[in-house]
């Protein structure tokens, strides 16, 4: 059966209204464009290593910095040129692999160029350029570590490299200046032992307005997650919904319960001119359609918490819009282009929370908006967030490292890419233009999935549930 495009789409951005848009006249052709990670295939054979053990040389942990041609290669091999907090991290985690990236590594400095290689320098002055997606995991030569911490903002190491890596690797990012970096690394090396958070008191905050994308997000993600978190092992779990999903309500319960896991679902603020937009980008918008104030939010989220924010731009912005040709002129296209005009940035709430004297463990959010079209199977209407719910509920509370907890969800990007390739071959080889709507849906869904990023170290875990009171 030939697939049909929807009549209109909505995004989870707030610009004073909830924007909705028809698709462009030739939106079906947009799906055959580029922008997806290149195909990646598992290479390991035999008994697999324990993927949760990042210290294992067959799994590995690495730190990725932007390559600086002015720095001697031997210094790059040891990390001697890294910021002081990263040198402390290397000392505290022996065996950490130093990785580098530069725009010229794949022979192109184009914004949308595919990222296929990283560079490893060695103490003897040699280097290798292992291939992303085709290299075995581990710390030995010719390998890439499974867990990778990117140090620097997306203006230094682009989001698209993080998207490509996280299809198979467990990837986080610290977009912090040296003081904030020092705070985070110190807490990481000490296991966030000063954090007073309650792992048995996860807090959900769900804004839902009838008839817009927030209602779909509640039905597909928030309510199924609430069903999983309503568990005897989590006796102090709370879910603020409807009239309780206010900014004041969120701030009050954050202070009163000090949850180890915070999950918010709402529109993300994307309103205002350039400077105003940047200052409030991605802030959750409450049931009264007011953004939660940045300073109050940063003060209220407890140190050592993990915050998952399902909202437009809750992780930041990318400097090149991927949606020309998909959307016609109108409020939705204006919104995504205004956000893209900010350049490659990280949302201010995430930066502040990670760089505080008592930092959070991690922030997870979206670089791009979420489209309502990508939330459900187009044929059955079934919600497509089961793996995301499982990551937040079961995997994190089982003590898995946060990078590993989302492994199955990340793998769906690769599956979508493979499905896209099959339909693209029908278009190119058989000139079957009826597959164009399917290509558009698959491309949009893959881009949506890949734009969920981890800010923080991928090895952090929630406190042990078994030993919590």
C-alpha positions in Angstrom: 0.0 0.0 0.0 1.4 3.4 -1.0 2.1 5.6 2.0 0.5 9.0 2.2 2.0 12.1 3.8 0.1 13.7 6.7 -2.0 16.8 6.0 0.0 18.7 8.6 2.7 18.4 11.3 3.3 20.0 14.7 6.5 20.5 16.7 7.0 20.7 20.5 8.2 24.3 20.4 6.5 27.3 22.0 6.5 30.6 20.3 3.5 32.1 22.1 1.4 29.6 20.2 1.8 25.9 19.4 2.9 26.0 15.7 1.4 23.6 13.2 2.1 23.5 9.5 1.1 21.7 6.3 3.9 20.1 4.4 5.5 21.7 1.4 4.2 20.8 -2.0 7.2 18.6 -2.8 7.8 17.3 0.7 7.9 13.7 -0.5 11.1 14.5 -2.3 12.7 15.7 0.9 13.0 12.1 2.2 15.5 11.1 -0.5 18.0 13.8 0.7 21.0 13.2 2.9 21.6 13.7 6.5 21.5 10.2 8.0 24.5 8.5 9.6 26.3 6.1 7.3 25.6 2.4 7.5 27.3 0.8 10.5 27.6 -2.9 11.1 28.6 -4.8 14.3 32.1 -6.3 13.8 32.7 -8.3 16.9 32.5 -12.1 16.8 32.7 -14.6 19.7 31.7 -14.1 23.3 30.9 -10.4 23.8 32.4 -8.4 26.6 30.2 -7.0 29.4 29.0 -3.8 27.8 28.3 -2.2 31.1 32.0 -2.5 32.2 33.6 0.5 30.6 36.9 -0.2 32.4 37.3 -3.4 30.4 40.0 -3.1 27.6 37.5 -4.9 25.4 34.9 -2.2 26.0 36.9 1.0 26.7 36.4 4.6 27.7 37.7 7.5 25.8 37.8 11.3 25.8 37.3 13.2 22.5 38.7 16.6 21.9 39.0 18.8 18.8 42.3 18.3 17.1 44.7 21.3 17.2 47.4 21.2 14.5 49.6 23.5 16.6 49.9 20.9 19.4 52.7 18.2 19.1 51.5 14.7 18.4 53.1 13.2 21.5 51.2 15.7 23.7 47.9 14.7 21.9 48.6 11.1 22.7 48.8 11.7 26.4 46.3 14.5 26.7 49.0 16.9 27.9 47.2 19.7 26.0 43.8 19.0 27.5 42.2 21.4 30.0 43.4 20.7 33.6 40.2 19.0 34.7 40.5 16.5 31.8 44.1 15.8 32.8 42.7 15.0 36.2 40.1 12.7 34.7 42.9 10.9 32.7 44.9 10.4 35.9 41.8 9.2 37.8 40.8 6.8 35.0 44.0 5.0 33.8 43.6 3.4 30.4 41.4 6.2 29.0 41.9 6.5 25.2 42.5 10.0 23.8 40.6 10.7 20.6 40.6 13.7 18.3 38.4 15.1 15.6 38.9 17.9 13.0 36.8 19.1 10.1 39.5 18.0 7.6 39.7 14.5 8.9 37.3 13.1 6.2 38.6 15.5 3.5 35.9 18.0 3.8 35.0 21.0 6.0 31.4 21.1 4.8 28.7 21.4 7.5 26.7 18.5 6.3 29.7 16.3 5.4 29.5 12.7 6.9 31.8 12.0 9.8 33.4 8.6 9.3 36.7 8.7 11.2 38.4 9.7 14.4 42.1 10.1 15.1 44.3 8.4 17.7 47.8 9.6 18.4 50.4 7.3 20.0 53.4 8.1 22.1 55.8 6.9 19.4 54.6 9.6 17.1 52.3 7.5 14.9 48.6 7.8 14.6 45.6 5.9 13.3 42.2 7.0 11.9 39.8 4.2 13.0 36.5 4.1 11.1 33.4 4.9 13.0 31.0 2.0 12.8 33.6 -0.4 11.4 36.1 -0.6 14.2 36.0 -3.2 17.0 35.4 -1.8 20.5 38.2 -1.5 23.0 41.3 0.3 23.9 43.9 -1.4 21.7 45.3 -0.1 18.4 42.8 -0.1 15.6 39.9 0.0 18.1 37.6 2.6 19.4 36.2 2.7 22.9 32.6 1.9 23.4 32.1 4.8 25.9 33.2 8.3 24.6 33.0 11.6 26.3 33.1 14.6 24.0 34.7 17.7 25.6 33.6 20.9 24.1 30.5 22.5 22.7 29.1 21.7 19.2 30.9 24.7 17.9 34.1 22.7 18.5 32.9 19.2 17.9 29.7 19.2 15.9 26.4 17.6 16.9 26.5 15.5 13.7 29.6 13.7 14.9 27.8 12.9 18.2 24.8 11.6 16.2 27.0 9.3 14.1 28.9 8.0 17.1 26.0 7.3 19.3 24.4 4.9 16.8 26.8 2.2 18.1 28.9 3.9 20.9 27.7 5.3 24.2 28.4 9.0 23.9 28.1 12.0 26.2 29.3 15.6 26.0 30.6 18.2 28.5 30.1 21.6 26.9 31.7 23.5 29.8 34.3 26.2 30.4 37.2 25.2 32.7 35.6 26.1 36.0 32.4 24.2 35.3 34.4 21.4 33.8 36.4 21.2 37.0 33.2 21.0 39.1 31.8 18.2 37.0 35.0 16.1 36.7 35.5 16.3 40.5 32.0 15.1 41.2 32.4 12.3 38.6 35.7 11.0 40.0 34.2 11.0 43.5 31.0 9.2 42.3 28.8 12.1 43.1 29.2 11.1 46.7 28.0 14.4 48.0 24.7 14.3 46.2 21.6 14.0 48.3 19.1 12.5 45.9 16.3 10.0 46.4 16.4 7.2 43.9 13.0 5.9 45.1 11.3 9.2 44.4 11.4 9.8 40.6 9.5 12.9 39.6 7.5 13.3 36.4 6.0 16.6 35.2 3.8 16.4 32.1 2.1 19.3 30.4 -0.7 18.2 28.1 -2.9 20.5 26.1 -5.8 18.9 24.2 -5.3 19.0 20.5 -1.6 19.7 20.3 1.6 17.7 20.3 1.9 17.7 24.1 -1.2 15.5 24.3 0.4 13.0 21.9 3.7 13.1 23.9 1.7 12.3 27.0 -0.1 9.4 25.4 2.9 7.9 23.7 5.7 8.6 26.3 4.7 10.1 29.6 1.7 7.9 30.5 3.4 4.6 29.6 6.4 5.8 31.6 4.2 6.6 34.5 2.8 3.1 34.4 6.3 1.7 34.7 7.4 4.0 37.5 4.3 3.3 39.5 6.1 0.4 41.3 6.5 -0.7 44.9 10.3 -0.2 44.6 9.6 3.5 43.9 7.2 4.3 46.7 7.8 8.1 46.6 7.2 8.5 42.8 5.1 11.5 41.8 3.6 12.6 38.5 2.4 16.2 38.2 -0.1 16.5 35.4 -3.0 18.7 34.2 -3.4 21.7 36.6 -0.5 20.5 38.8 2.0 20.8 35.9 2.9 24.4 36.7 6.3 25.9 37.0 5.7 26.6 40.7 4.6 23.0 41.2 7.7 21.6 39.6 10.0 23.8 41.6 8.3 22.9 44.8 8.5 19.2 44.3 12.1 19.3 43.2 13.0 21.0 46.4 10.8 18.8 48.6 11.6 15.4 47.2 15.1 15.8 45.7 14.5 13.1 43.0 17.4 11.3 41.4 15.4 11.1 38.1 13.5 14.0 36.8 11.4 13.6 33.6 9.6 16.6 32.1 7.4 16.6 29.0 6.2 19.9 27.5 6.8 22.4 24.8 10.2 23.9 24.8 10.6 27.7 24.7 11.6 28.9 21.2 10.2 32.4 21.3 11.8 35.8 20.8 14.6 37.5 18.8 18.2 36.2 18.7 19.4 37.1 22.1 16.1 36.4 23.9 15.7 33.2 22.1 19.2 32.1 23.0 18.7 33.0 26.7 15.6 30.9 27.1 16.1 28.2 24.5 14.5 24.9 25.4 13.1 25.9 28.8 10.0 23.8 29.7 6.7 25.6 29.2 4.1 24.8 31.9 0.4 24.2 31.9 -0.3 27.9 32.0 1.9 28.4 28.9 4.6 30.2 30.9 8.2 29.1 30.8 9.8 27.8 34.0 12.3 30.6 34.9 15.9 29.6 34.1 17.5 30.6 37.4 14.8 29.0 39.5 15.0 25.8 37.6 18.8 25.6 37.9 18.6 26.3 41.6 15.9 23.6 42.2 17.2 20.5 40.3 19.2 18.6 42.9 22.9 17.9 42.4 23.5 14.4 41.2 20.1 14.1 39.5 19.5 12.9 35.9 17.1 15.2 34.0 15.3 13.9 30.9 13.6 16.8 29.1 11.2 15.9 26.3 10.9 19.4 24.7 12.0 21.3 21.7 15.7 22.3 21.8 16.1 21.2 25.4 19.7 20.2 24.5 20.4 23.1 22.2 20.4 24.1 18.5 22.2 23.1 15.4 23.7 25.6 13.0 22.1 24.2 9.8 18.5 23.5 9.4 17.7 20.1 7.9 14.1 20.9 6.9 14.2 23.1 3.8 12.0 21.3 1.2 9.9 19.6 4.0 8.0 22.6 5.3 6.5 25.6 3.5 6.8 29.2 4.7 5.0 29.6 8.0 5.4 29.5 11.8 6.9 26.0 12.0 9.6 26.7 9.4 10.2 30.1 10.9 10.7 28.5 14.3 13.3 25.9 13.1 15.1 28.4 11.0 15.2 31.0 13.9 16.7 28.3 16.2 19.2 27.3 13.5 20.3 30.9 13.2 21.6 30.7 16.7 24.4 28.5 15.4 25.5 25.3 17.1 24.8 25.9 20.8 23.8 24.1 24.0 20.7 25.1 25.9 21.5 27.4 28.8 19.8 25.2 31.5 21.9 22.2 30.6 25.1 24.2 30.7 24.3 25.7 34.1 23.2 22.4 35.7 26.3 20.5 34.5 28.7 23.3 35.5 27.4 24.1 39.0 29.5 23.5 42.1 27.0 20.6 42.8 26.4 19.4 39.2 23.7 17.1 38.0 24.8 13.7 36.7 23.4 14.2 33.2 20.9 16.1 31.1 19.2 14.3 28.2 17.3 16.4 25.6 16.7 17.1 21.9 18.8 19.3 19.7 15.9 19.6 17.3 12.1 19.8 17.8 10.1 16.6 17.9 7.4 16.2 15.2 4.1 14.6 16.1 4.3 12.5 12.9 7.3 10.5 14.3 5.6 9.5 17.5 3.4 6.7 16.1 3.4 4.0 13.5 1.7 5.4 10.5 -0.2 2.2 9.7 -1.2 0.9 13.2 -1.2 4.1 15.2 1.0 2.4 17.8 3.2 4.6 19.9 6.9 4.2 19.1 8.5 5.1 22.5 8.6 1.7 24.2 12.4 1.5 24.1 12.7 5.0 25.5 10.3 4.2 28.3 12.3 1.0 29.1 15.5 2.9 29.2 14.2 5.5 31.7 12.3 3.1 33.9 14.0 -0.3 33.9 17.5 0.2 32.6 18.5 3.3 34.7 17.0 1.8 37.8 18.8 -1.4 37.2 22.0 0.5 37.7 23.1 0.5 34.0 25.5 3.3 32.9 23.3 6.0 31.3 25.0 5.6 27.9 24.3 1.9 27.9 20.7 2.3 29.2 19.7 3.9 25.9 21.5 1.4 23.7 18.4 -0.3 22.3 16.7 3.1 21.6 19.9 4.3 19.7 19.9 1.1 17.6 16.6 2.2 16.0 18.4 4.9 14.1 20.5 2.2 12.4 17.4 0.2 11.7 15.6 3.2 10.2 18.7 3.9 8.1 18.7 0.4 6.7 15.0 0.6 5.9 15.5 3.9 4.2 18.3 2.5 2.1 16.0 -0.3 0.9 13.3 2.1 -0.2 15.9 4.5 -1.7 17.2 1.7 -3.9 13.6 1.2 -5.2 13.5 4.9 -6.1 16.9 5.0 -7.8 17.0 1.5 -9.4 13.3 0.9 -10.2 12.3 4.6 -10.5 9.4 3.8 -8.1 8.3 7.3 -7.1 5.5 5.8 -4.9 8.1 5.2 -2.1 8.8 8.9 -1.7 6.4 9.5 1.2 7.9 6.5 3.0 11.4 7.9 2.5 10.3 11.3 3.9 8.8 9.6 7.0 11.8 7.4 7.6 14.3 10.2 7.2 12.3 12.5 9.5 11.9 9.8 12.1 15.6 8.9 12.0 16.6 12.6 12.4 14.3 12.9 15.3 15.7 9.8 17.1 19.3 10.8 16.5 18.8 14.3 17.9 18.2 13.0 21.4 21.7 13.6 23.0 23.3 13.0 26.4 25.0 15.9 28.1 27.3 14.5 30.8 29.5 11.5 31.1 28.1 8.3 29.6 29.4 6.1 32.5 27.3 7.8 35.2 24.6 5.7 36.9 21.7 6.4 39.2 22.4 5.6 42.9 21.9 1.9 43.7 18.2 1.1 44.2 18.9 -2.0 46.2 20.7 -0.1 49.0 18.4 2.9 49.0 16.1 3.4 52.0 
